[in-house]
Amino acid sequence: MTTYDDALSKYITETFAQEDDALAAIRQQIPIRGLPEIMIRPEEAAFLQLLVAACGARSVVEIGTLGGYSGSWIARALPDDGKLITLEVEPKHADVAREHFELAGVADRVEIRIGDAHQVLQDLSNLGPFDFVFIDAEKEGYPDYLDWTLSNLRPGGVLAAHNAFRKGALLDTHETDQRVVATREFIRRLAADERLFSTIFPAGDGMAIGVLRA
């Protein structure tokens, strides 16, 4: 019997994922500053932070910065000499995120790169392998982002991808929305790739997780 529900989600957030003033302000400011209100939930962010710490990550790539909310959680799990490289296609979003990284006290550990992620990632390939990759950008690009990640992740490294459930549309086999089709292909490949231990963390809209086998 499945017992996870909104009440338990709230319990997890209140127990393990309480925001400090900076994180709360960042989440509240994102829609006020005109950015889409599509950031991850606190319980999802805390889970990402745990994964970053658990794999001892020092080098992280985030595909999709938005307003810097998820990046702030991730960067706080890095050691002083760690680095988060976060990719954002919209300069306005990057400007807001830059302010938010300062507010969260992690600006010294974060580098924002602006441009189409598919192009920017090619420039990052010579800086890897990376310890952790978080994917939360346009869903049509997820299969390509998976290819890049598998070529640039260290053994034992972790990848995470948001919106794995597509608000339940993932299970609708008649759904033709390309965002859903691409997400379904991403999940199929993640589960079938023998190089990975993988699953979906079923909080929020689902967080797909993979660990590259050593």
Secondary structure, DSSP 8 states (H G I E B T S, - for coil): -----HHHHHHHHHHH----HHHHHHHHHHHHTT--S----HHHHHHHHHHHHHTT-SEEEEE--TTSHHHHHHHHTS-TT-EEEEEES-HHHHHHHHHHHHHHT-GGGEEEEES-HHHHHHHHGGG--EEEEEE-S-GGGHHHHHHHHHHHEEEEEEEEEE-SSGGGGGG-TT---HHHHHHHHHHHHHHH-TTEEEEEE-STT-EEEEEE--
